[in-house]
Amino acid sequence: MKKINLAITGCMGRMGQQIIKSVKIDKNFKLTSLTENKESDKKINGIKISSNTEEAFKKVNLIIDFTIPKCTFEVLKIASKLKKRVVIGTTGFTKKEEVLIKRYSKKIPILKAGNMSLGINLLMYLTEITSSSLGRNFLSKISEIHHKYKKDYPSGTALMLGKGIALGKNKNFYTFLGKKYLNKKTFPYGEKINFNSIRKGEIIGEHEVKFSSGKEIITLNHEAFDRALYSEGALTASRWLMTKKAGLYSMRDLMNFK
């Protein structure tokens, strides 16, 4: 099988570094380009770090992007012009930015996921089924814990799970968002989806969805022990996306959930 020429944006970030490690042991890929928001004389695996330019992406088949929304749109603009596939693991997009990503996907294949873990995407599917199956008397809430360096909250994964609840209830996710708490020991259920985010230590990621009727509680959860599960998920997504036409895809499509 011919190797996939790969570009990694945000290569000095935590996920960028982890993806580089995973690529070294995955024979399906050839690391071709590494980018950051500023060029550097530093080299990784003999590859000089460049900024996001047409030259940086010209020889690649696919770009993996775990950065910030501003950088992601720099990448999408260039990828769209060069007809390159993009896997997006960046989170924190606004509703308008989500619409813009969909517009780009009419020109190139894009797979976007707030979390690349196969387990988390299964959890989202189960969350949607549970939400759909339970009556209106069940209220919900989502809690998540991440390392102290993570700035955004709720996490992209927590928001993904919230979308699962909203889909199950046939609700508009953006109007079904409740209160967002930070570092609370306890927080309430609500008519809308309430979130609590805890930032401490070196925790990779813990997510929990709870449904309560006041008489019983149903809990769904996922705990990550190794950051490699995210990078390996991104590479699985990349291999899968190489076979697809222009469009906006998710891990749900990859896992063939109905």
C-alpha positions as CSV (number, residue, x, y, z in Angstrom):
1,M,0.0,0.0,0.0
2,K,1.3,3.4,-0.9
3,K,2.0,5.6,2.1
4,I,-0.1,8.6,2.9
5,N,2.0,11.8,2.9
6,L,0.9,13.6,6.1
7,A,1.1,17.1,7.4
8,I,0.6,17.9,11.1
9,T,-0.3,21.4,12.2
10,G,0.4,22.7,15.7
11,C,3.2,20.2,15.7
12,M,4.7,21.5,19.0
13,G,1.5,21.2,20.9
14,R,0.6,18.3,23.1
15,M,-1.5,16.5,20.5
16,G,0.8,17.4,17.7
17,Q,3.7,15.8,19.5
18,Q,1.6,12.7,20.3
19,I,0.5,12.3,16.7
20,I,4.2,12.5,15.6
21,K,4.9,9.6,18.0
22,S,2.1,7.5,16.7
23,V,3.1,8.2,13.0
24,K,6.5,6.7,13.8
25,I,5.0,3.3,14.5
26,D,2.2,3.4,11.8
27,K,3.6,2.2,8.5
28,N,0.6,3.6,6.6
29,F,2.0,7.2,6.8
30,K,5.0,9.2,5.8
31,L,5.5,12.4,7.9
32,T,6.0,15.0,5.2
33,S,5.3,18.5,6.7
34,L,5.1,20.0,10.1
35,T,3.7,23.5,10.8
36,E,3.3,25.9,13.7
37,N,2.0,29.5,13.9
38,K,5.6,30.7,13.5
39,E,8.4,29.2,11.4
40,S,11.3,27.7,13.3
41,D,14.9,26.5,12.6
42,K,14.1,23.5,14.8
43,K,13.7,20.2,13.0
44,I,11.7,17.1,14.0
45,N,12.6,13.8,12.2
46,G,14.7,15.9,9.8
47,I,11.7,18.1,8.9
48,K,11.9,21.9,9.4
49,I,8.9,23.5,11.1
50,S,7.2,25.9,8.8
51,S,4.1,28.2,8.9
52,N,0.8,27.3,7.2
53,T,1.5,28.0,3.6
54,E,0.8,26.5,0.2
55,E,4.4,25.4,0.0
56,A,4.1,23.5,3.3
57,F,1.1,21.5,2.1
58,K,1.8,21.1,-1.6
59,K,3.3,17.6,-1.4
60,V,0.9,16.1,1.3
61,N,-2.2,14.0,0.8
62,L,-3.8,14.9,4.1
63,I,-3.5,17.4,6.9
64,I,-4.3,16.7,10.6
65,D,-5.2,19.8,12.5
66,F,-5.3,20.0,16.4
67,T,-4.8,23.8,16.9
68,I,-7.2,26.7,17.5
69,P,-10.1,27.9,15.3
70,K,-8.1,30.8,13.8
71,C,-5.3,28.4,12.6
72,T,-7.8,25.8,11.4
73,F,-9.4,28.3,9.0
74,E,-5.9,29.3,7.7
75,V,-5.4,25.6,7.0
76,L,-8.8,25.1,5.4
77,K,-8.3,28.0,3.1
78,I,-5.1,26.6,1.7
79,A,-6.3,23.0,1.7
80,S,-9.4,24.0,-0.2
81,K,-7.3,25.6,-2.9
82,L,-4.9,22.7,-3.1
83,K,-7.7,20.0,-2.8
84,K,-6.2,18.4,0.3
85,R,-8.1,16.3,2.8
86,V,-8.3,17.6,6.4
87,V,-8.9,15.8,9.7
88,I,-9.9,18.4,12.3
89,G,-9.5,17.7,16.0
90,T,-9.6,21.4,17.0
91,T,-12.5,22.4,19.3
92,G,-14.1,25.7,20.4
93,F,-15.8,26.7,17.1
94,T,-18.7,29.1,17.1
95,K,-22.0,28.3,15.4
96,K,-21.0,30.5,12.5
97,E,-17.6,28.8,12.2
98,E,-19.3,25.4,12.1
99,V,-21.3,26.7,9.1
100,L,-18.1,27.9,7.4
101,I,-16.5,24.4,7.9
102,K,-19.5,22.8,6.2
103,R,-19.0,25.2,3.3
104,Y,-15.4,24.2,2.9
105,S,-16.4,20.5,2.9
106,K,-18.3,21.0,-0.3
107,K,-14.9,21.3,-2.0
108,I,-12.7,18.9,0.0
109,P,-13.2,15.8,2.3
110,I,-13.2,16.9,5.9
111,L,-13.6,14.7,9.0
112,K,-14.2,16.8,12.1
113,A,-14.5,15.4,15.7
114,G,-14.3,16.9,19.1
115,N,-12.7,13.7,20.2
116,M,-11.0,11.1,18.1
117,S,-11.3,8.2,20.6
118,L,-13.4,5.4,19.3
119,G,-14.7,4.8,22.9
120,I,-15.9,8.4,23.3
121,N,-17.7,8.3,20.0
122,L,-19.4,5.1,21.1
123,L,-20.3,6.9,24.3
124,M,-21.9,9.7,22.3
125,Y,-24.0,7.2,20.4
126,L,-25.1,5.5,23.6
127,T,-25.9,9.0,25.1
128,E,-28.1,9.7,22.1
129,I,-29.9,6.4,22.4
130,T,-30.4,6.8,26.2
131,S,-31.7,10.4,25.8
132,S,-34.1,9.3,23.1
133,S,-35.4,6.3,25.2
134,L,-36.0,8.2,28.5
135,G,-39.1,10.4,29.1
136,R,-39.2,14.1,29.6
137,N,-39.1,13.6,33.4
138,F,-35.4,12.7,33.1
139,L,-33.1,15.7,33.5
140,S,-29.4,15.5,32.4
141,K,-26.0,16.9,33.2
142,I,-22.4,16.4,32.0
143,S,-19.2,16.5,34.0
144,E,-15.6,16.4,32.6
145,I,-12.1,16.5,34.1
146,H,-8.9,17.4,32.2
147,H,-5.4,18.4,33.0
148,K,-4.6,21.9,34.5
149,Y,-3.2,23.2,31.2
150,K,-6.5,22.9,29.3
151,K,-8.0,26.3,28.9
152,D,-11.3,25.9,27.1
153,Y,-14.4,24.6,29.0
154,P,-16.6,22.7,28.6
155,S,-14.3,20.5,26.6
156,G,-15.1,19.7,23.0
157,T,-15.9,16.2,24.1
158,A,-18.4,17.3,26.7
159,L,-20.1,19.5,24.1
160,M,-20.2,16.4,21.7
161,L,-22.0,14.5,24.5
162,G,-24.4,17.4,24.9
163,K,-25.2,17.2,21.2
164,G,-25.9,13.5,21.8
165,I,-28.5,14.4,24.5
166,A,-30.0,17.1,22.3
167,L,-30.3,14.8,19.2
168,G,-32.0,12.2,21.4
169,K,-34.6,14.7,22.5
170,N,-34.9,16.3,19.0
171,K,-33.8,19.6,20.4
172,N,-31.6,22.3,18.9
173,F,-28.3,21.9,20.7
174,Y,-27.5,25.6,20.9
175,T,-30.8,26.4,22.6
176,F,-30.6,23.4,24.8
177,L,-27.4,24.5,26.5
178,G,-27.7,25.1,30.2
179,K,-25.3,26.5,32.7
180,K,-21.5,26.0,32.5
181,Y,-19.7,25.6,35.8
182,L,-15.9,25.4,36.5
183,N,-14.3,23.4,39.3
184,K,-17.5,22.8,41.3
185,K,-17.7,19.9,43.7
186,T,-21.4,19.5,42.9
187,F,-23.7,21.0,40.4
188,P,-27.5,20.6,39.6
189,Y,-29.5,18.9,36.9
190,G,-31.5,21.2,34.7
191,E,-34.3,21.5,32.2
192,K,-31.4,22.2,29.8
193,I,-28.0,20.5,29.8
194,N,-25.7,21.7,32.6
195,F,-22.0,21.2,32.5
196,N,-19.2,21.1,35.1
197,S,-15.5,21.2,34.1
198,I,-12.7,20.4,36.5
199,R,-9.1,21.3,35.7
200,K,-6.4,19.7,37.8
201,G,-3.2,17.7,37.7
202,E,-2.2,15.7,34.6
203,I,-5.6,14.0,34.0
204,I,-5.9,13.1,30.3
205,G,-9.7,13.0,30.2
206,E,-12.7,11.8,32.2
207,H,-16.3,12.3,31.0
208,E,-19.6,11.5,32.6
209,V,-23.2,11.8,31.5
210,K,-26.0,11.5,34.1
211,F,-29.8,11.2,33.6
212,S,-32.0,11.5,36.7
213,S,-35.8,11.3,37.2
214,G,-35.4,12.0,40.9
215,K,-36.1,8.3,41.6
216,E,-33.3,6.8,39.7
217,I,-30.0,7.8,38.0
218,I,-28.5,6.5,34.8
219,T,-24.7,7.1,34.4
220,L,-22.6,6.7,31.3
221,N,-18.9,7.4,31.5
222,H,-15.5,7.1,29.8
223,E,-12.0,7.5,31.2
224,A,-8.8,7.9,29.1
225,F,-5.5,6.7,30.4
226,D,-3.2,7.3,27.4
227,R,-3.2,10.2,25.0
228,A,-2.2,7.8,22.3
229,L,-5.8,6.7,21.9
230,Y,-6.6,10.2,20.5
231,S,-3.6,10.2,18.1
232,E,-4.3,6.7,16.9
233,G,-8.0,7.6,16.4
234,A,-6.9,10.6,14.3
235,L,-4.7,8.2,12.1
236,T,-7.6,5.8,11.8
237,A,-9.8,8.7,10.7
238,S,-7.1,9.8,8.2
239,R,-6.9,6.4,6.5
240,W,-10.7,6.2,6.3
241,L,-10.9,9.8,4.9
242,M,-8.5,9.0,2.0
243,T,-11.3,6.9,0.4
244,K,-14.0,9.6,0.6
245,K,-15.3,12.3,-1.7
246,A,-15.8,15.9,-0.7
247,G,-18.1,16.2,2.3
248,L,-18.2,16.7,6.1
249,Y,-17.7,13.5,8.0
250,S,-17.5,12.5,11.7
251,M,-16.2,9.6,13.7
252,R,-19.8,8.4,13.7
253,D,-19.6,7.9,9.9
254,L,-16.3,6.1,10.3
255,M,-17.8,3.7,12.9
256,N,-20.9,3.2,10.7
257,F,-23.5,4.2,13.4
258,K,-27.0,4.7,12.1
